[in-house]
Amino acid sequence: MSLPDAFHDIAKRVNNWGRWGAADELGTLNLITDEVVREAAATVRAGRRIPLALPLRRDGVQTGMIPGRIDPLHVMVQINQELFGPGTVACSDDAVTMGLQAATHWDALPHVSHSGRLYNGRPAASITPHGGAEFSGIDKVRHVVSRGVLLDVARARGTDRLDGGYAVTPEDLDAAEELAGTHVRAGDVVLVRTGQVRLCLAGDRHAYAYPSPGLSIRTPEWFHARDVAAVANDTLTFEVFPPEVEDLWLPVHALHLVEMGMPQGQNWNLEKLSTACGETGCYAFLLAATPEPFTGATGSPVAPVAVL
């Protein structure tokens, strides 16, 4: 089934191909300039650090709904082993097998394709079984440090958690921006809170996964107009699930990653950050969220930290 005309119309309006040159592999992360980082550092007042990652654990957020995306399998490969002979210093080492997008993560630009293309018009066939993503792999993202802005849509709408299947609209983002008392600007990393992660934290992985609130197909134009560098939220699917348009699966992924070249993140725990921002009235902060640089990967775990 081909993508509908309405999708292609939005794609034309938000398309960034060639904006930073034909060879560009970073997309909207180019918007995080030195000046943006200096201004982000100036938001720090108390030095309060708030971690935003879920634990990497065997009984994590994955339920099997997404094939191959397994929770971490952690094993010890040596325990108190005296490598250099009896009485020497002993070592313990670990190994892990996991889906790179199993828990809190960034999606790299080649995570999805449509119409046979990736960001900047590159062929989807450039992703191979052994080499992974030839272009725009997560290893190309050397650092993500910028001003973060929490758009607490759940709080702006007077609830702890948006209902499953709720499509977050541009009007919701406007309301959350007004609550935040700051304007989203070029180079910002926007964190959208729905409250859905509360179900995961309470131990109900299946309810967390489906049905889920998430971003509407109307929101990419909102982010594009503000030149946002990246967006993350507190859900498994990022966009509303099941989809708001019947049989149109992952359109927001395609618009963000393929058309705009804008990374997106899932499974971020924004609950403590929401509390802190509500207490202080400050919804802008320094955000450090650099992914692990797996060569050729289409996504990577991240342990983000907000500094208020």
C-alpha positions as CSV (number, residue, x, y, z in Angstrom):
1,M,0.0,0.0,0.0
2,S,1.5,3.3,-1.1
3,L,1.7,6.3,1.2
4,P,-1.2,8.7,0.8
5,D,-1.0,12.1,-0.8
6,A,-1.6,13.8,2.5
7,F,1.7,12.3,3.8
8,H,3.6,13.4,0.8
9,D,2.2,16.9,1.1
10,I,3.6,17.2,4.6
11,A,6.9,15.6,3.5
12,K,7.4,18.4,1.0
13,R,6.8,21.1,3.6
14,V,9.3,19.7,6.1
15,N,11.9,18.3,3.8
16,N,15.5,19.2,4.7
17,W,17.4,17.3,2.0
18,G,20.3,19.4,0.7
19,R,19.9,22.1,3.4
20,W,23.3,21.3,4.9
21,G,24.8,20.0,1.7
22,A,24.5,16.8,-0.4
23,A,27.1,15.0,1.8
24,D,25.4,15.8,5.1
25,E,24.7,12.9,7.5
26,L,23.7,14.8,10.7
27,G,20.5,16.5,9.7
28,T,18.9,18.8,12.3
29,L,21.8,18.1,14.8
30,N,23.6,20.7,12.7
31,L,21.4,23.3,14.4
32,I,23.2,22.7,17.7
33,T,25.9,25.4,17.3
34,D,28.5,26.6,19.7
35,E,26.3,29.5,20.5
36,V,23.3,27.2,21.3
37,V,25.5,25.2,23.7
38,R,26.8,28.3,25.4
39,E,23.2,29.5,25.9
40,A,22.2,26.0,27.2
41,A,25.0,26.1,29.8
42,A,23.6,29.5,31.0
43,T,20.3,27.8,32.0
44,V,22.1,25.9,34.8
45,R,21.2,27.5,38.2
46,A,21.4,24.9,41.0
47,G,23.5,22.2,39.3
48,R,20.8,19.7,40.0
49,R,21.3,16.6,37.8
50,I,18.3,14.4,36.9
51,P,18.8,11.1,35.1
52,L,16.3,10.3,32.3
53,A,17.1,6.7,31.4
54,L,15.3,3.5,32.3
55,P,17.4,0.7,33.8
56,L,18.9,-1.8,31.4
57,R,17.4,-5.0,32.7
58,R,16.2,-8.4,31.5
59,D,12.6,-7.6,32.3
60,G,12.7,-4.2,30.6
61,V,10.1,-2.5,28.3
62,Q,10.2,-5.0,25.4
63,T,7.4,-7.5,25.2
64,G,8.1,-9.2,21.8
65,M,5.8,-6.8,20.0
66,I,8.8,-5.5,18.0
67,P,10.6,-8.5,16.4
68,G,14.2,-8.9,17.4
69,R,14.2,-6.0,19.8
70,I,15.2,-7.9,22.9
71,D,15.8,-6.7,26.5
72,P,19.4,-6.9,27.7
73,L,20.7,-10.4,28.5
74,H,23.5,-9.7,31.0
75,V,26.0,-12.4,31.9
76,M,29.2,-12.5,33.9
77,V,32.2,-13.8,31.9
78,Q,34.6,-13.8,34.8
79,I,34.2,-13.4,38.5
80,N,37.0,-12.5,40.8
81,Q,39.5,-14.1,38.5
82,E,43.2,-13.7,39.4
83,L,44.4,-13.2,35.8
84,F,48.1,-12.9,36.7
85,G,48.4,-15.7,39.2
86,P,47.4,-16.6,42.8
87,G,47.3,-13.6,45.1
88,T,47.2,-11.0,42.3
89,V,44.4,-8.5,41.8
90,A,41.2,-10.3,40.8
91,C,38.9,-9.1,38.0
92,S,35.2,-9.4,37.2
93,D,33.9,-8.8,33.7
94,D,30.4,-8.7,32.1
95,A,28.9,-9.1,28.6
96,V,25.5,-8.2,27.3
97,T,23.3,-9.0,24.3
98,M,20.5,-6.6,23.6
99,G,18.6,-4.6,21.0
100,L,20.2,-1.2,20.7
101,Q,16.7,0.3,20.9
102,A,15.6,-1.9,23.8
103,A,15.3,0.8,26.4
104,T,16.1,4.5,26.5
105,H,17.6,5.3,23.1
106,W,18.0,7.5,20.1
107,D,16.8,6.5,16.7
108,A,19.4,7.3,14.0
109,L,18.3,8.7,10.7
110,P,18.4,5.4,8.8
111,H,16.2,3.7,11.4
112,V,13.3,4.0,8.9
113,S,13.0,4.5,5.1
114,H,10.1,5.2,2.8
115,S,9.8,5.0,-1.0
116,G,13.2,3.3,-1.1
117,R,15.0,6.4,0.4
118,L,16.7,7.5,3.5
119,Y,17.6,11.1,4.7
120,N,19.1,13.3,2.1
121,G,17.9,11.1,-0.7
122,R,20.3,8.2,-0.1
123,P,19.1,4.7,-1.1
124,A,17.6,2.5,1.6
125,A,19.7,-0.4,0.0
126,S,22.8,1.3,1.5
127,I,21.9,-0.5,4.8
128,T,23.5,-4.0,4.6
129,P,23.4,-7.1,6.8
130,H,27.1,-6.9,7.7
131,G,28.0,-3.2,7.4
132,G,24.8,-1.8,8.8
133,A,24.0,1.8,7.9
134,E,26.6,3.2,5.4
135,F,25.2,6.7,5.8
136,S,24.0,8.6,8.9
137,G,24.6,5.7,11.3
138,I,24.5,6.6,15.0
139,D,28.3,6.6,15.1
140,K,28.2,9.9,13.1
141,V,26.5,11.6,16.1
142,R,29.6,12.5,18.1
143,H,27.9,14.6,20.7
144,V,24.4,15.7,21.7
145,V,24.6,18.5,24.3
146,S,22.1,21.4,24.0
147,R,19.3,23.2,25.6
148,G,16.6,20.8,26.6
149,V,13.0,22.0,26.9
150,L,10.3,19.9,28.6
151,L,6.9,20.2,27.0
152,D,4.8,18.6,29.7
153,V,1.7,17.9,27.7
154,A,0.1,15.7,30.4
155,R,0.5,18.5,33.0
156,A,-0.7,21.1,30.6
157,R,-3.8,19.1,30.0
158,G,-4.4,18.6,33.7
159,T,-3.6,14.9,34.0
160,D,-0.9,12.5,35.2
161,R,-1.0,10.5,32.0
162,L,-2.7,11.0,28.6
163,D,-5.1,8.2,27.6
164,G,-3.8,5.4,25.4
165,G,-4.3,6.3,21.7
166,Y,-4.3,10.1,22.5
167,A,-2.7,11.9,19.5
168,V,-0.6,14.9,20.7
169,T,-1.3,17.8,18.5
170,P,0.4,21.1,17.7
171,E,-2.2,22.7,20.0
172,D,-1.1,20.5,22.8
173,L,2.5,21.5,22.2
174,D,1.5,25.2,22.3
175,A,-0.3,24.6,25.6
176,A,2.8,22.9,27.0
177,E,5.1,25.6,25.7
178,E,2.9,28.2,27.5
179,L,3.0,26.2,30.7
180,A,6.8,26.1,30.3
181,G,7.1,29.8,30.0
182,T,9.7,29.6,27.3
183,H,9.7,29.5,23.6
184,V,11.2,26.5,21.8
185,R,14.0,27.8,19.5
186,A,16.5,26.6,17.0
187,G,18.9,23.9,18.2
188,D,16.7,22.9,21.2
189,V,16.1,19.3,22.1
190,V,12.5,18.9,23.0
191,L,11.2,16.3,25.5
192,V,7.5,15.6,25.2
193,R,5.9,14.1,28.4
194,T,2.7,12.1,28.0
195,G,3.0,10.3,31.4
196,Q,2.8,6.9,29.6
197,V,6.1,5.7,31.2
198,R,4.2,5.6,34.6
199,L,2.7,2.3,33.4
200,C,6.1,0.9,32.7
201,L,7.4,2.1,36.1
202,A,4.5,0.4,37.7
203,G,5.4,-2.9,36.1
204,D,2.7,-3.1,33.4
205,R,4.8,-3.5,30.2
206,H,2.0,-4.5,28.0
207,A,-0.2,-1.5,28.9
208,Y,2.8,0.7,28.4
209,A,3.3,-0.6,24.9
210,Y,-0.3,-0.6,23.6
211,P,-2.4,1.5,23.2
212,S,-0.1,4.5,23.6
213,P,-0.4,8.2,23.4
214,G,2.1,9.8,21.1
215,L,2.8,12.5,18.5
216,S,0.3,13.2,15.8
217,I,1.2,13.4,12.1
218,R,0.5,17.1,12.4
219,T,3.4,17.8,14.8
220,P,6.4,17.4,12.4
221,E,5.5,20.8,10.9
222,W,5.5,22.4,14.4
223,F,9.0,21.1,15.1
224,H,10.2,22.0,11.6
225,A,9.0,25.6,12.0
226,R,11.0,26.0,15.2
227,D,14.2,24.3,13.8
228,V,14.2,21.8,16.7
229,A,17.4,19.6,16.7
230,A,15.8,16.4,18.1
231,V,12.7,15.2,20.0
232,A,12.3,12.5,22.6
233,N,9.4,11.3,24.6
234,D,8.3,8.8,27.3
235,T,6.6,6.1,25.2
236,L,7.6,2.9,23.4
237,T,6.3,3.9,20.0
238,F,7.0,7.7,20.0
239,E,4.0,8.4,17.8
240,V,0.4,7.6,18.7
241,F,-0.3,3.9,18.5
242,P,-2.4,2.5,17.0
243,P,-2.1,5.1,14.2
244,E,-4.5,8.0,13.8
245,V,-4.8,7.3,10.1
246,E,-5.9,3.8,9.3
247,D,-3.2,1.6,7.8
248,L,-0.7,4.5,7.9
249,W,2.0,3.1,10.1
250,L,4.9,5.1,11.5
251,P,4.3,8.3,9.5
252,V,5.9,10.5,12.1
253,H,9.0,8.3,12.1
254,A,9.3,8.7,8.4
255,L,8.7,12.5,8.4
256,H,11.2,13.1,11.2
257,L,14.0,10.7,10.3
258,V,13.8,10.6,6.5
259,E,12.4,13.9,5.5
260,M,13.6,16.3,8.2
261,G,16.7,14.4,9.2
262,M,15.7,14.8,12.9
263,P,16.7,12.1,15.4
264,Q,14.0,11.0,17.8
265,G,14.2,9.2,21.2
266,Q,11.9,6.7,23.0
267,N,11.5,5.3,26.5
268,W,12.8,8.3,28.3
269,N,11.8,8.6,31.9
270,L,10.6,12.2,32.3
271,E,8.7,11.8,35.6
272,K,11.4,13.2,38.0
273,L,12.2,15.9,35.5
274,S,8.5,16.9,35.4
275,T,8.4,17.1,39.2
276,A,11.6,19.2,39.3
277,C,10.4,21.6,36.5
278,G,7.0,22.0,38.2
279,E,8.7,22.8,41.5
280,T,11.1,25.4,40.1
281,G,8.9,26.7,37.3
282,C,11.9,26.3,35.0
283,Y,11.4,24.0,32.0
284,A,14.6,24.7,30.1
285,F,17.9,23.1,31.1
286,L,21.2,21.8,29.9
287,L,20.8,18.4,28.4
288,A,23.6,15.9,27.8
289,A,22.4,13.0,25.7
290,T,25.2,11.6,23.5
291,P,24.5,8.1,22.1
292,E,26.9,5.2,22.3
293,P,28.8,5.3,18.9
294,F,28.1,1.8,17.5
295,T,29.4,1.9,14.0
296,G,26.7,1.6,11.3
297,A,23.9,1.2,13.9
298,T,20.4,2.6,13.3
299,G,20.0,3.4,16.9
300,S,21.8,3.4,20.3
301,P,21.2,3.3,24.0
302,V,21.6,6.7,25.8
303,A,21.7,7.7,29.4
304,P,20.5,11.3,29.2
305,V,21.0,13.8,32.1
306,A,19.2,17.1,32.5
307,V,21.0,19.7,34.6
308,L,18.9,22.4,36.2
